[in-house]
Amino acid sequence: MEDSLNSNELAHAVVDVIANKKASNILLLDMQNVTYLADYYVLCDGSSKRQIDAITDDLLEKLKKAGTQSAIIEGNAESGWVLVDFGSVIAHVFSPEKRNYYQLEDLWKDAPIVVRML
C-alpha cells in the first residue's frame, strides 16, 4: 500500500501529533541533503515515561489512520529514547536527560531546521 502522505506532509503531521500531546523542544530537521536514512527527523522531549509512551502511541494511531505504512519502533520509554521510523520520516522521542546526553542536534547540525517549537 502506498503512503497517502508525501514525506513533507508526513513530517508536518508528526510535528502536529506530538505538539498536540504537549511534547516540548520539538525540532523538525530536513535531512534530504545530509543523509540517505530519511528525508526528515523530528526530535522532541517527553517529560515522563508516561508522556513518552503517550506520544509514541498517538503517533502510531493517528498516522496509521492517515494511511502511513507500519512504523518500526526501537527503544522504549524506560530507556528514555523511542525511535519511530516511518521510512521517510524518523521521530525521536526523548527524555530531556537522554536528549541532552546524545545531542543529535549537534550531530546533524548541517541539516536545515524546518520547525522549532519550544
WODA-V284878 format. One record per residue. N is the residue number from 1. RES is the residue in one small letter. D_LAST is the distance of its C-alpha to the last C-alpha in whole Angstrom. Layout:
# WODA-V284878
<<N & RES & D_LAST> <N & RES & D_LAST>>
This chain:
# WODA-V284878
<<1 & m & 35> <2 & e & 33> <3 & d & 29> <4 & s & 29> <5 & l & 26> <6 & n & 26> <7 & s & 23> <8 & n & 21> <9 & e & 21> <10 & l & 20> <11 & a & 17> <12 & h & 16> <13 & a & 17> <14 & v & 16> <15 & v & 12> <16 & d & 14> <17 & v & 15> <18 & i & 12> <19 & a & 10> <20 & n & 13> <21 & k & 13> <22 & k & 10> <23 & a & 9> <24 & s & 6> <25 & n & 4> <26 & i & 6> <27 & l & 8> <28 & l & 12> <29 & l & 15> <30 & d & 18> <31 & m & 20> <32 & q & 24> <33 & n & 25> <34 & v & 24> <35 & t & 25> <36 & y & 27> <37 & l & 26> <38 & a & 23> <39 & d & 22> <40 & y & 19> <41 & y & 16> <42 & v & 13> <43 & l & 11> <44 & c & 9> <45 & d & 10> <46 & g & 12> <47 & s & 13> <48 & s & 17> <49 & k & 19> <50 & r & 20> <51 & q & 16> <52 & i & 17> <53 & d & 20> <54 & a & 19> <55 & i & 16> <56 & t & 19> <57 & d & 22> <58 & d & 20> <59 & l & 19> <60 & l & 23> <61 & e & 24> <62 & k & 22> <63 & l & 23> <64 & k & 26> <65 & k & 27> <66 & a & 26> <67 & g & 28> <68 & t & 27> <69 & q & 29> <70 & s & 29> <71 & a & 26> <72 & i & 27> <73 & i & 25> <74 & e & 25> <75 & g & 24> <76 & n & 23> <77 & a & 21> <78 & e & 23> <79 & s & 23> <80 & g & 19> <81 & w & 19> <82 & v & 19> <83 & l & 20> <84 & v & 21> <85 & d & 23> <86 & f & 24> <87 & g & 26> <88 & s & 24> <89 & v & 20> <90 & i & 19> <91 & a & 16> <92 & h & 16> <93 & v & 14> <94 & f & 14> <95 & s & 15> <96 & p & 13> <97 & e & 16> <98 & k & 17> <99 & r & 14> <100 & n & 15> <101 & y & 18> <102 & y & 18> <103 & q & 16> <104 & l & 16> <105 & e & 14> <106 & d & 17> <107 & l & 20> <108 & w & 19> <109 & k & 18> <110 & d & 20> <111 & a & 18> <112 & p & 17> <113 & i & 13> <114 & v & 14> <115 & v & 10> <116 & r & 7> <117 & m & 4> <118 & l & 0>>
